[in-house]
Amino acid sequence: MKLFDVYPLFDINIVKGKGCQVWDEEGTQYLDLYGGHAVISIGHAHPHYVRKISEQVATLGFYSNSVINKLQVELAERLGKVSGYEEYQFFLINSGAEANENALKLASFYNGRTRILAAEKAFHGRTSLAVEATHNPKIIAPINANGHVTYLPLNDLSAWKSEIEKGDVCAVIIECIQGVGGIRMVTKDFLKGLRELCDKYNTVLICDEIQCGYGRSGKFFAHQHLGVKPDMITVAKGIANGFPMGGLLISPKFEPVYGQLGTTFGGNHLACSAALAVIDVMEEENLVENAAKVGNYLMDELKKFPQIKEVRGRGLMIGLEFDEPIKEIRTRLLKEQHVFTGVSGTNVIRLLPPLCLSMDEANEFLNRFRKLFA
């Protein structure tokens, strides 16, 4: 049997990681400024993380959600405290797409509606309604194209107001920093306006924090830069540093009903142990503050490069837009300078390093990047 060939791959086999560094099977060392799609939050192979999941899997890796799991309770309590959402409820699943699916489902249970508003260039996942809310027709199969979603321009409050005022909108789902969409930033006035409109028309406001959350922006959640509390917050990627996990923070306005949501693997013992280890390290090593400090420094320095048209982002979620396609620049960074980066579209390089990126590593990246234009 062969693999189903849907991924264009670099001819590199990564076999080892440590902190913000990875190595291929030839022994070549790379600086990782992509973190495997923003998944590696506390660094590759962090010793505390390795120890905690090793201890857990040696004791109990999995049992179903038909019994008490005190690790889930502990995770909910600690996440509530570290994020500032102690009054919210927590539901655990396995991925970002699942988190958004369950958020949209819960919103529809809440107000009985079926219409969703999403932003142009949004990415919310690849499953069912999550992929329909993703503004990319190439990945929406005919079976998913059910007419639930209206796409609107980011930060154009009047366009969103016109739709919400119709009174039939179930939910608004928004990334406060678009990832796949090119590190596009939501403005404070726009999000505050959405919050007011959603309150007035009983529409649910969902912030997709799957990529931009969990400390990456320099605050725990990206929407916290904008002074608005959503009704639901979806998380995944960095929550467990590479262990498949997702979650949904749910406002007290939603009342749980037995059987309403469910999952087989979500919130299993091993996943919770991984997620608790991530919170341990984030707190002990001040990684949210580090993301703000190192990210601000990187953006300030990158703005000095005349080759870059625009630098966008917050914390360690940075987009570098060029006038021309960046395929060659990204390939040279990888092949010649041994730096992993990501892309958004054809003209934007995306930087999503582990939150433990040091100043020395930031300067090393700048030096290697500078060599491309020497």
C-alpha positions, 0 to 999 in steps of 0.5 A: 500500500502507498500513501494517499499523495495529497501533500507536496513534500520537501525531500527532508526526513526530520528525525529529531528535535530539541527546543527550536532546532530539528535534525534530518536523517543526514544529521543536518541541523535546522532552525525551526521557525514554523513549529510544524504549523504552530503546533510546537509551543514549548519546544521540541522534546522538552524534558518536563513534557517528555517525563510527564507523558512517559509517566502517564502512558506507563500508568494509563494512556486511555480510558473512555469518557464514561468514567471520571478523569481527574486530569480533565478537571485539573486541566480545565481549572488550570487553563481557566486560571492561566487564560483568564476564563475561570467562569467558562466551561471546557469541552475536550476533543482531538483537533482544531477542526473538531473544536470548530465543528462542536462550537458551530453545532453548540451555537445552532443548538443554542439559537436554532439557526443554521446560518454562519458568517465567516471572513474572506480568506478564513481557515477553520478546518477541513471537516463538514461545517468547518471546511464550509466556513473555510474560504477556499473552494478547492477544499470544499467538496460538493457534499460540504457546500450546503449554503450555510456560510456567507463570507465577508471582508475582514474589518468591514463592520458595515457588511457584517452589520447588514447580515447580522441585522437580518436576524437569522445568523446563528454564529460569527466565527473569526480568527483575530489573526488570520493564519492561512489568510496571510497574518491579517489582523482584526481591529479592535473597533471591528471586534467590539462592533461584532460583539455588540451586534451579536448581543443585540441579535442573539448571535453567537460570537466564536473566536478561532484561537487554534493558531493565534492563541495559546500564548502565540500573540504575546497574550494568552489569546489574540482576542485579548489584545482587543478587549472583547470576550467571545461566547466560545473560544476554540483551541488546538495546535499548541495546547499539547505541543504535538499530541493531537488535542483540541478544546472548546471554552464555552460561556456560562450562557450555554447549558450542557445537556447529556449526549449533546456533544461527545467524543471517543478519544477527546480528553484522554489521560495521555492527552491531558497529561501532555496539555498539563505539562505544556501549562507547567512549562508556559508558566515556569518559563514565562513563554507568553511574555517571551513570545511578546518580547522576542516577537516584537524584536523580530518584527522591528528588525524585519521592518528594516529589510527593504526587500519586505513589502510589509511585516504583520503580526503579534508576538511569534505569529509573523507574516512577511509580505513580498511584492513577488512570489516567495517560493524561491526565498522560502526554498533558499532559506530551507536548503541554503540557510537551514531554516524552516518557515511557512507560507500564506498564499503566494507572497507571504512567509509565515513565522510560527516558531516555538514560544521558547525562541530565544533572542540569540536564535532570533538574531541567528535567523536574521543573520541567515535571512540577511544572507539571502540578499547579500 
